[in-house]
Amino acid sequence: MSFFLFQRSEIKQLEAEVFRDHYPYPGHRKTTIIITNRRVLCVKEIDFVGHFNREWECLYENFYRPPSVGGTELKIYCKEQKLKFPTRDGSEPVRTVQLRDPQAAQKLQAAISDAQMAQQQHHMARQKSRRFLKTSNKQ
């Protein structure tokens, strides 16, 4: 269902974006947290029209520190595109996801961290191959 939810959601996919995992968002009816190789997003199905609405998203490139878990709460530290400036009280932007139990919070954190790490490794490998191509073209 989750991959199909991602495909059916009509939410514009990013370049080379690949579905990785999903988790139900407890306490939020028909809402799912989707993890891709490029971002974490929260998608809600709207009953009466059969459409999907993106509630929020966090691109890995906008993370300013790794997600953390405290009990049943997962915190995602992400500068959102709309919030380019610090908040009025000076605190940094953070997205808090309340889960049913600590194990679910840790699983979600691990899935996000794994996807983010894979994206960073892919990006570094692309940079190395570009550098190699530039060097070999000069000879």
SETORNU-504784 format. One record per residue (C-alpha): residue number from 1; residue in three letters; x, y, z. Coordinates in Angstrom, 3 decimals, decimal comma, m for minus. Layout:
NUM  ALA  X  Y  Z
...
***
This chain:
1  MET  0,000  0,000  0,000
2  SER  2,744  2,470  0,948
3  PHE  4,611  2,446  m2,370
4  PHE  1,274  2,753  m4,149
5  LEU  0,321  5,588  m1,795
6  PHE  3,517  7,368  m2,801
7  GLN  2,811  6,733  m6,500
8  ARG  m0,904  7,641  m6,299
9  SER  m0,440  10,690  m4,112
10  GLU  0,127  12,966  m7,119
11  ILE  2,738  14,732  m5,012
12  LYS  5,465  15,828  m7,368
13  GLN  8,439  13,532  m7,054
14  LEU  11,929  14,959  m7,000
15  GLU  14,529  14,059  m9,607
16  ALA  15,760  10,476  m9,143
17  GLU  13,540  10,073  m6,065
18  VAL  12,992  6,511  m4,875
19  PHE  10,559  5,243  m2,234
20  ARG  12,324  3,607  0,733
21  ASP  9,862  3,090  3,608
22  HIS  6,688  4,283  5,304
23  TYR  5,174  4,465  8,785
24  PRO  1,614  5,194  9,888
25  TYR  1,339  8,448  11,826
26  PRO  m0,433  7,426  15,064
27  GLY  m3,345  9,577  16,098
28  HIS  m3,650  11,084  12,638
29  ARG  m6,290  9,258  10,636
30  LYS  m5,179  8,108  7,160
31  THR  m1,834  9,862  7,536
32  THR  1,465  8,239  6,615
33  ILE  5,074  9,280  6,983
34  ILE  6,931  8,386  3,786
35  ILE  10,692  8,099  3,554
36  THR  12,414  8,397  0,186
37  ASN  16,047  8,662  m0,774
38  ARG  15,679  12,479  m0,880
39  ARG  13,215  13,474  1,860
40  VAL  10,764  12,624  4,628
41  LEU  7,174  13,651  4,030
42  CYS  3,852  13,371  5,767
43  VAL  0,938  12,538  3,461
44  LYS  m2,737  12,531  4,406
45  GLU  m5,502  10,930  2,383
46  ILE  m8,591  13,120  2,082
47  ASP  m11,652  10,851  2,256
48  PHE  m14,336  12,625  0,357
49  VAL  m12,287  13,353  m2,754
50  GLY  m9,800  10,483  m2,704
51  HIS  m6,846  12,852  m3,035
52  PHE  m3,717  13,174  m0,986
53  ASN  m2,347  16,215  0,718
54  ARG  1,295  16,743  1,676
55  GLU  1,119  17,972  5,257
56  TRP  4,871  18,653  5,492
57  GLU  8,216  17,590  4,062
58  CYS  11,860  17,757  5,073
59  LEU  14,590  17,435  2,446
60  TYR  17,751  15,766  3,745
61  GLU  19,822  18,621  2,335
62  ASN  17,986  20,943  4,762
63  PHE  18,744  18,877  7,879
64  TYR  21,032  20,855  10,172
65  ARG  21,523  17,982  12,616
66  PRO  20,506  14,290  12,752
67  PRO  17,014  13,319  13,972
68  SER  16,830  12,469  17,682
69  VAL  14,561  10,309  19,813
70  GLY  13,352  11,053  23,326
71  GLY  10,910  8,399  24,534
72  THR  8,068  8,254  22,012
73  GLU  9,004  11,526  20,356
74  LEU  11,086  11,882  17,196
75  LYS  12,541  15,296  16,430
76  ILE  13,559  16,169  12,883
77  TYR  15,839  19,201  12,698
78  CYS  15,156  20,657  9,298
79  LYS  15,290  24,167  7,913
80  GLU  12,091  24,384  5,935
81  GLN  12,144  26,206  2,632
82  LYS  9,474  28,624  3,823
83  LEU  11,311  29,347  7,083
84  LYS  14,639  30,727  5,885
85  PHE  15,031  32,783  9,069
86  PRO  15,227  31,689  12,723
87  THR  11,942  31,722  14,603
88  ARG  10,996  34,811  16,617
89  ASP  12,058  33,273  19,906
90  GLY  15,459  32,401  18,406
91  SER  14,902  28,648  18,525
92  GLU  15,835  26,478  15,567
93  PRO  13,096  24,892  13,444
94  VAL  12,227  21,361  14,517
95  ARG  9,483  18,981  13,378
96  THR  8,209  16,790  16,246
97  VAL  6,534  13,459  15,492
98  GLN  4,748  11,779  18,411
99  LEU  4,723  7,979  18,051
100  ARG  3,006  5,223  20,035
101  ASP  6,102  3,714  21,641
102  PRO  9,878  4,264  21,883
103  GLN  10,612  1,347  19,522
104  ALA  8,523  2,940  16,750
105  ALA  10,329  6,255  17,252
106  GLN  13,717  4,507  17,064
107  LYS  12,705  2,547  13,937
108  LEU  11,589  5,730  12,187
109  GLN  14,787  7,531  13,224
110  ALA  16,909  4,634  11,913
111  ALA  15,013  4,533  8,601
112  ILE  15,479  8,292  8,098
113  SER  19,160  8,114  9,058
114  ASP  19,759  5,155  6,703
115  ALA  18,046  6,947  3,801
116  GLN  19,929  10,157  4,512
117  MET  23,269  8,325  4,725
118  ALA  22,597  6,484  1,447
119  GLN  21,768  9,815  m0,229
120  GLN  25,001  11,391  1,066
121  GLN  27,065  8,416  m0,174
122  HIS  25,369  8,575  m3,583
123  HIS  26,070  12,308  m3,800
124  MET  29,740  11,838  m2,828
125  ALA  30,167  9,028  m5,380
126  ARG  28,716  11,262  m8,113
127  GLN  31,098  14,067  m7,153
128  LYS  34,088  11,691  m7,308
129  SER  33,073  10,354  m10,718
130  ARG  32,647  13,900  m12,067
131  ARG  36,065  14,844  m10,732
132  PHE  37,559  11,731  m12,354
133  LEU  35,887  12,544  m15,681
134  LYS  37,230  16,119  m15,588
135  THR  40,746  14,868  m14,829
136  SER  40,701  12,222  m17,565
137  ASN  39,378  14,731  m20,144
138  LYS  42,378  17,021  m19,591
139  GLN  44,919  14,397  m20,626
***
